[in-house]
Amino acid sequence: MSCAPFEKTVSVSPEDIDEQNHVNNTVYLRWVQDVATAHWLAVASGEAQASIGWVVLRHEIDYKAPACLGDAVVLRTWVGKGTRLTFERFTEIRRSGDDQLLSNARTLWCPISAQTGRPVRVPADVRAQFST
């Protein structure tokens, strides 16, 4: 129920591999979004999930080392600063076997009403649950 990091492990599959024989950069972006969603679903209340949706305002991704077919990859995410209208989320992607940093990302998310699709202010209790 706090802003502690959330982790999810995935395996690199053949569809993730590009012409250079490593994980394509678009897959890293998908992983960043997938682990953010998994974190929200694991921690947020049903009421919060029913009323709040999220859209990305900005992604910044740094690629450090390649992941390859068969690698197990740990996706670790946490929320940094949360204001009423934006949430900063960080993600590290590491190879499980040797803990090699493969990528890190900073994403700026905007909460929206699940009913209207318009930006909304996040209640203080939800903000406190996720952000630092």
Helices and strands as residue ranges (DSSP letters): E 6-11, G 14-16, H 25-43, H 46-51, E 52-63, E 72-82, E 87-95, E 101-113, H 124-130
